[in-house]
């Protein structure tokens, strides 16, 4: 890129009129954030990757697949031992030609002749069983479980609760990996914010940066219908707030980009809840704030209350 002709280059111009050519970003540090594989032990630096525990198993699976491919060739085209066959001879050398076996082949045998096929299917079956055994070892040693590898048949799961228990080791593994990187992601966001500040990006605030973190979604399939039913019942019963319920729905994959904005939209249409709030407080300002409306004008008087607390 250093060989590009500078006389043909065009540079962007910032809002204040400064040409973005050779601009000093005021960055006097090397922007590097080290993401560890796991929580490092004493004397370590990088941690231990998950795959390092099962590298030997992966090699054995690859070797077993190679052996299975070779065994399937002899099973699909078995080895034959023929005696008493009338083999054709090469006219030039007079030597018997090898017998070729293919679909529709007919081998003529003399009196007392016989033919025996070498059956290698038991060896192929053993290799396939070894592959299944190695996959079980891989699932156990890596804590991915058979459910995480996708080798668990749906018919083998009696219920969703049993599947959740089977995914327990995987949940623990993912939790450890996210815990090891949680602080690093905070540093990454802080580093990006400081680069924007150093480059005087348009609209970027100055001063102390707000804390930022990374929120992960579910790493396993979730039952959205069951979660929705649980949230509706809990919010109606008053044991969960609307904000918590909306965050639960966003966590299982509902298209909710901003939980706070979604709660505001829901409350704007909650006229029954607003009426109950008016009955309980008689405060029009609180009701308008609940519905996301602006302050009331002087032409909107407060709702008069009776002695029993009901609107007149």
DOKOLDO-675327 format. One record per residue (C-alpha): residue in one letter; x, y, z; residue number from 1. Coordinates in nm, 3 decimals, padded with zeros to 5 digits. Example, Ala and Ser with C-alpha at 12.3 -4.5 7.8 and 13.67 -1.06 7.14 Angstrom:
a, 01.230, -00.450, 00.780, 1
s, 01.367, -00.106, 00.714, 2
END
This chain:
x, 00.000, 00.000, 00.000, 1
x, 00.303, 00.228, 00.035, 2
x, 00.350, 00.222, -00.344, 3
x, 00.015, 00.396, -00.414, 4
x, 00.065, 00.736, -00.584, 5
x, 00.001, 01.014, -00.332, 6
x, -00.098, 01.262, -00.603, 7
x, -00.409, 01.055, -00.684, 8
x, -00.524, 01.016, -00.324, 9
x, -00.822, 01.203, -00.183, 10
x, -00.854, 01.258, 00.192, 11
x, -01.162, 01.305, 00.401, 12
x, -01.222, 01.638, 00.573, 13
x, -01.347, 01.656, 00.931, 14
x, -01.640, 01.875, 01.034, 15
x, -01.403, 02.143, 01.166, 16
x, -01.224, 02.160, 00.828, 17
x, -00.912, 01.960, 00.919, 18
x, -00.791, 01.719, 00.649, 19
x, -00.753, 01.365, 00.778, 20
x, -00.402, 01.315, 00.645, 21
x, -00.124, 01.218, 00.885, 22
x, -00.354, 01.311, 01.173, 23
x, -00.208, 01.268, 01.520, 24
x, -00.441, 01.034, 01.706, 25
x, -00.273, 01.116, 02.039, 26
x, -00.234, 00.746, 02.108, 27
x, 00.086, 00.687, 02.302, 28
x, 00.019, 00.322, 02.381, 29
x, -00.007, -00.005, 02.191, 30
x, -00.377, -00.101, 02.171, 31
x, -00.363, -00.470, 02.271, 32
x, -00.611, -00.659, 02.488, 33
x, -00.506, -01.009, 02.587, 34
x, -00.796, -01.256, 02.597, 35
x, -00.711, -01.561, 02.803, 36
x, -00.844, -01.908, 02.727, 37
x, -00.920, -01.977, 03.092, 38
x, -00.838, -01.836, 03.435, 39
x, -00.456, -01.879, 03.442, 40
x, -00.290, -02.068, 03.723, 41
x, 00.010, -01.933, 03.911, 42
x, 00.301, -01.889, 03.670, 43
x, 00.085, -01.921, 03.358, 44
x, -00.009, -01.646, 03.119, 45
x, -00.245, -01.770, 02.850, 46
x, -00.451, -02.020, 03.045, 47
x, -00.547, -02.358, 02.903, 48
x, -00.758, -02.394, 02.588, 49
x, -01.048, -02.636, 02.602, 50
x, -00.926, -02.828, 02.298, 51
x, -00.592, -02.912, 02.462, 52
x, -00.762, -03.167, 02.687, 53
x, -00.897, -03.370, 02.396, 54
x, -00.630, -03.328, 02.127, 55
x, -00.524, -03.694, 02.159, 56
x, -00.886, -03.805, 02.127, 57
x, -00.927, -03.596, 01.811, 58
x, -00.618, -03.761, 01.661, 59
x, -00.752, -04.105, 01.747, 60
x, -01.087, -04.023, 01.587, 61
x, -00.910, -03.914, 01.266, 62
x, -00.698, -04.233, 01.263, 63
x, -01.002, -04.453, 01.326, 64
x, -01.189, -04.288, 01.039, 65
x, -00.893, -04.365, 00.810, 66
x, -00.895, -04.730, 00.920, 67
x, -01.271, -04.746, 00.872, 68
x, -01.235, -04.616, 00.516, 69
x, -00.982, -04.890, 00.438, 70
x, -01.197, -05.159, 00.601, 71
x, -01.505, -05.049, 00.409, 72
x, -01.317, -05.098, 00.081, 73
x, -01.250, -05.466, 00.157, 74
x, -01.606, -05.511, 00.286, 75
x, -01.767, -05.363, -00.024, 76
x, -01.532, -05.555, -00.255, 77
x, -01.440, -05.870, -00.057, 78
x, -01.125, -06.074, -00.106, 79
x, -01.186, -06.409, -00.279, 80
x, -00.992, -06.733, -00.257, 81
x, -01.068, -06.953, -00.562, 82
x, -00.950, -07.307, -00.626, 83
x, -01.015, -07.518, -00.933, 84
x, -01.105, -07.220, -01.149, 85
x, -01.044, -07.222, -01.519, 86
x, -00.849, -06.903, -01.550, 87
x, -00.780, -06.741, -01.883, 88
x, -00.419, -06.723, -01.996, 89
x, -00.217, -06.446, -02.154, 90
x, -00.148, -06.541, -02.513, 91
x, 00.188, -06.372, -02.515, 92
x, 00.332, -06.514, -02.192, 93
x, 00.109, -06.813, -02.130, 94
x, 00.061, -06.704, -01.767, 95
x, -00.289, -06.717, -01.613, 96
x, -00.462, -06.380, -01.594, 97
x, -00.591, -06.258, -01.256, 98
x, -00.960, -06.309, -01.198, 99
x, -01.156, -05.984, -01.191, 100
x, -01.468, -05.975, -00.975, 101
x, -01.740, -05.728, -01.063, 102
x, -02.117, -05.717, -01.089, 103
x, -02.242, -05.997, -01.314, 104
x, -01.911, -06.186, -01.313, 105
x, -01.927, -06.564, -01.369, 106
x, -01.636, -06.781, -01.252, 107
x, -01.618, -07.131, -01.394, 108
x, -01.499, -07.389, -01.141, 109
x, -01.370, -07.734, -01.221, 110
x, -01.468, -08.053, -01.048, 111
x, -01.401, -08.018, -00.676, 112
x, -01.339, -07.643, -00.710, 113
x, -01.440, -07.398, -00.440, 114
x, -01.456, -07.027, -00.369, 115
x, -01.429, -06.854, -00.031, 116
x, -01.490, -06.482, 00.043, 117
x, -01.302, -06.306, 00.322, 118
x, -01.560, -06.130, 00.541, 119
x, -01.415, -05.810, 00.694, 120
x, -01.746, -05.666, 00.814, 121
x, -01.677, -05.757, 01.182, 122
x, -01.362, -05.543, 01.173, 123
x, -01.557, -05.255, 01.017, 124
x, -01.826, -05.290, 01.282, 125
x, -01.561, -05.281, 01.556, 126
x, -01.409, -04.965, 01.409, 127
x, -01.748, -04.795, 01.403, 128
x, -01.808, -04.889, 01.766, 129
x, -01.464, -04.750, 01.851, 130
x, -01.560, -04.423, 01.683, 131
x, -01.871, -04.401, 01.902, 132
x, -01.656, -04.477, 02.208, 133
x, -01.411, -04.202, 02.116, 134
x, -01.697, -03.954, 02.068, 135
x, -01.823, -04.039, 02.416, 136
x, -01.473, -03.978, 02.555, 137
x, -01.457, -03.649, 02.366, 138
x, -01.793, -03.539, 02.506, 139
x, -01.695, -03.632, 02.862, 140
x, -01.338, -03.497, 02.869, 141
x, -01.428, -03.170, 02.698, 142
x, -01.750, -03.127, 02.900, 143
x, -01.939, -03.056, 02.579, 144
x, -02.165, -03.358, 02.650, 145
x, -02.335, -03.566, 02.383, 146
x, -02.612, -03.306, 02.364, 147
x, -02.358, -03.035, 02.285, 148
x, -02.191, -03.247, 02.017, 149
x, -02.526, -03.320, 01.857, 150
x, -02.486, -03.700, 01.883, 151
x, -02.772, -03.742, 02.132, 152
x, -03.085, -03.872, 01.965, 153
x, -03.407, -03.682, 02.049, 154
x, -03.580, -04.012, 02.126, 155
x, -03.326, -04.073, 02.404, 156
x, -03.436, -03.761, 02.596, 157
x, -03.744, -03.833, 02.811, 158
x, -03.815, -03.467, 02.893, 159
x, -03.684, -03.114, 02.868, 160
x, -03.575, -03.126, 03.232, 161
x, -03.362, -03.432, 03.156, 162
x, -03.204, -03.244, 02.865, 163
x, -03.128, -02.948, 03.094, 164
x, -02.954, -03.183, 03.338, 165
x, -02.756, -03.340, 03.053, 166
x, -02.637, -02.993, 02.947, 167
x, -02.517, -02.911, 03.300, 168
x, -02.143, -02.971, 03.231, 169
x, -02.165, -02.760, 02.915, 170
x, -02.330, -02.476, 03.107, 171
x, -02.049, -02.490, 03.363, 172
x, -01.784, -02.486, 03.088, 173
x, -01.939, -02.188, 02.910, 174
x, -01.973, -02.005, 03.244, 175
x, -01.603, -02.053, 03.320, 176
x, -01.498, -01.936, 02.973, 177
x, -01.713, -01.624, 02.997, 178
x, -01.588, -01.552, 03.348, 179
x, -01.226, -01.568, 03.230, 180
x, -01.298, -01.310, 02.961, 181
x, -01.547, -01.081, 03.138, 182
x, -01.286, -00.831, 03.261, 183
x, -01.104, -00.844, 02.928, 184
x, -01.416, -00.745, 02.735, 185
x, -01.462, -00.447, 02.968, 186
x, -01.104, -00.341, 02.890, 187
x, -01.171, -00.388, 02.518, 188
x, -01.470, -00.154, 02.525, 189
x, -01.272, 00.096, 02.732, 190
x, -00.985, 00.083, 02.485, 191
x, -01.217, 00.146, 02.190, 192
x, -01.376, 00.439, 02.372, 193
x, -01.038, 00.595, 02.443, 194
x, -00.936, 00.558, 02.079, 195
x, -01.251, 00.746, 01.979, 196
x, -01.173, 01.013, 02.235, 197
x, -00.812, 01.041, 02.120, 198
x, -00.924, 01.074, 01.759, 199
x, -01.181, 01.339, 01.860, 200
x, -01.462, 01.146, 01.694, 201
x, -01.767, 01.354, 01.621, 202
x, -02.033, 01.321, 01.889, 203
x, -01.812, 01.118, 02.122, 204
x, -01.826, 01.236, 02.487, 205
x, -01.518, 01.355, 02.671, 206
x, -01.410, 01.277, 03.024, 207
x, -01.454, 00.953, 03.214, 208
x, -01.598, 00.673, 03.005, 209
x, -01.904, 00.487, 03.131, 210
x, -01.858, 00.122, 03.219, 211
x, -01.954, -00.115, 02.938, 212
x, -01.991, -00.491, 02.934, 213
x, -02.088, -00.773, 02.702, 214
x, -02.420, -00.949, 02.757, 215
x, -02.441, -01.301, 02.616, 216
x, -02.748, -01.469, 02.481, 217
x, -02.844, -01.832, 02.543, 218
x, -02.595, -02.086, 02.408, 219
x, -02.847, -02.371, 02.401, 220
x, -03.195, -02.392, 02.244, 221
x, -03.464, -02.242, 02.465, 222
x, -03.836, -02.302, 02.495, 223
x, -03.969, -01.958, 02.405, 224
x, -04.333, -02.054, 02.457, 225
x, -04.267, -02.182, 02.810, 226
x, -04.067, -01.870, 02.896, 227
x, -04.342, -01.642, 02.765, 228
x, -04.604, -01.826, 02.970, 229
x, -04.381, -01.804, 03.280, 230
x, -04.323, -01.429, 03.234, 231
x, -04.694, -01.355, 03.181, 232
x, -04.797, -01.544, 03.494, 233
x, -04.516, -01.398, 03.707, 234
x, -04.584, -01.036, 03.601, 235
x, -04.958, -01.073, 03.653, 236
x, -04.900, -01.227, 03.997, 237
x, -04.665, -00.942, 04.091, 238
x, -04.366, -01.163, 04.171, 239
x, -04.165, -01.024, 03.877, 240
x, -04.139, -00.670, 03.750, 241
x, -04.220, -00.585, 03.391, 242
x, -03.857, -00.488, 03.329, 243
x, -03.730, -00.827, 03.446, 244
x, -03.991, -01.006, 03.236, 245
x, -03.891, -00.817, 02.921, 246
x, -03.523, -00.899, 02.981, 247
x, -03.614, -01.267, 03.020, 248
x, -03.794, -01.259, 02.685, 249
x, -03.499, -01.088, 02.519, 250
x, -03.269, -01.353, 02.665, 251
x, -03.454, -01.639, 02.492, 252
x, -03.445, -01.477, 02.149, 253
x, -03.745, -01.247, 02.120, 254
x, -03.664, -00.950, 01.890, 255
x, -03.627, -00.693, 02.169, 256
x, -03.337, -00.455, 02.103, 257
x, -03.380, -00.224, 02.405, 258
x, -03.557, -00.353, 02.716, 259
x, -03.613, -00.003, 02.857, 260
x, -03.769, 00.119, 02.533, 261
x, -03.984, -00.194, 02.512, 262
x, -04.115, -00.136, 02.866, 263
x, -04.198, 00.223, 02.774, 264
x, -04.396, 00.109, 02.470, 265
x, -04.586, -00.148, 02.675, 266
x, -04.679, 00.110, 02.938, 267
x, -04.799, 00.353, 02.674, 268
x, -05.075, 00.105, 02.589, 269
x, -05.145, -00.005, 02.949, 270
x, -05.454, 00.208, 03.001, 271
x, -05.602, -00.025, 03.262, 272
x, -05.285, -00.001, 03.473, 273
x, -05.288, 00.377, 03.428, 274
x, -05.650, 00.390, 03.545, 275
x, -05.562, 00.190, 03.857, 276
x, -05.271, 00.427, 03.919, 277
x, -05.507, 00.724, 03.892, 278
x, -05.751, 00.559, 04.132, 279
x, -05.474, 00.490, 04.383, 280
x, -05.296, 00.827, 04.372, 281
x, -05.524, 01.080, 04.201, 282
x, -05.207, 01.229, 04.050, 283
x, -05.242, 01.315, 03.683, 284
x, -04.869, 01.385, 03.650, 285
x, -04.782, 01.036, 03.773, 286
x, -05.032, 00.883, 03.530, 287
x, -04.897, 01.084, 03.235, 288
x, -04.541, 00.991, 03.328, 289
x, -04.647, 00.625, 03.344, 290
x, -04.795, 00.650, 02.993, 291
x, -04.487, 00.831, 02.862, 292
x, -04.671, 01.157, 02.806, 293
x, -04.546, 01.506, 02.871, 294
x, -04.657, 01.728, 03.159, 295
x, -05.024, 01.828, 03.157, 296
x, -05.127, 02.176, 03.060, 297
x, -05.333, 02.410, 03.277, 298
x, -05.648, 02.314, 03.086, 299
x, -05.632, 01.957, 03.233, 300
x, -05.743, 01.971, 03.598, 301
x, -05.669, 01.697, 03.845, 302
x, -05.923, 01.421, 03.891, 303
x, -06.136, 01.496, 04.200, 304
x, -06.151, 01.217, 04.458, 305
x, -06.444, 01.108, 04.673, 306
x, -06.418, 01.017, 05.035, 307
x, -06.382, 00.648, 04.942, 308
x, -06.087, 00.723, 04.715, 309
x, -06.282, 00.673, 04.389, 310
x, -06.302, 00.937, 04.113, 311
x, -06.618, 01.145, 04.122, 312
END
